[in-house]
Amino acid sequence: MAAAVPNGHPSADGDDSPPSPPPSSSSSSLVFLGTGCSSAVPNARCLIQPSDPPCAVCSQSLSVPPEVNPNYRCNTSLLIDYCQDEGAHKYIIIDVGKTFREQVLRWFVCHKIPCVDSIILTHEHADAILGLDDIRVVQPFSPTNDIDPTPIYLSQYAMDSISQKFPYLVKKKLKEGEEVRRVAQLDWRIIESDLQKPFTASGLQFVPLPVIHGEDYICLGFLFGRKSKVAYISDVSRFPPSTEDAISKSGGGQLDLLILDCLYRTGSHNVHLCWDQVSFLLRNSRNLNVLLLFLLKFLALPFWLILCHADTRCY
């Protein structure tokens, strides 16, 4: 993998100029389309019902325009620009949340991303799936829906939930007399929450990493990368032993980059890791061999710079 771009931005170094589109490259890269929580940042409540003193993170997020402000963050989502051996680029997106359309307008245009070749879902919560209707904006136009569907990889549990939320995206045949309406065309592909059952999306292999997202819920992270190993775990409160082993030095993960959920700088949360838990995990798990890059939620940008050591490269 080549340079990772946090929240659509290059490494923050005080430069307020808009991020430049990357040149045509023969290497792969990651673009963080969003690193915010489900309600995104800024949180609207903090602005329409401001506290005294005002919330520093949300206030700061409006201090400069979004396109040059890493503290203005959409729903968590990762775009993998995968350069295949023959030089062709494939674009794989993990999660399509409520802010997907805004992410397309801000970052697809900026980074010259022409389409989405595959979609992978971590789970079926709103901040991971409510942008599915807008997938049609990155597909070829056809008033009769006569286009190749985009492969979308998800668990059976997520499939069952989405079938209820978006029945028109799942059904294959129109009823007699039913009009054709243009909707996203998706090829639903079920994956298993099993480390031993990897799958391939647009030529790149992914290993599912089941994690606990609240004690009543299983979410998926993913391990991927050919030359460099990346683990992406966006929603987690606890690691099952099998997943911890898979990303650990002793278990064979040998990660170059761990992208990890971290919701609050202080305190705790019942369905997300927070800084105290993450720092304890790293201090007491010497078998974890990682370059740590946080998926920030309610953390302010200066703290993010400290955590990342101003280094967002994937080797």
Secondary structure, 3 states (H helix, E strand, C coil): CCEEEHHHCCCCCCCCCCCCCCCCCCCCEEEEEECECCCCECCHHHHHCCCCCCCHHHHHHCCCCHHHCCCCECECEEEEEEECCCCCEEEEEECCCCCHHHHHHHHHHHCCCCCCCEEECCCCCHHHHCCHHHHHHHCCCCCCCCCCCEEEEECHHHHHHHHHHCHHHHCCCCCCCCCCCCCCCEEEEECCCCCCCCEEECCEEEEEEEEECCCCCEEEEEEECCCCCEEEECCCCECCHHHHHHCCCCCCCCCCEEEEEECCCCCCCCCCCCHHHHHHHHHHCCCCCCCEEEEECCCCHHHHHHHHCCCCECC
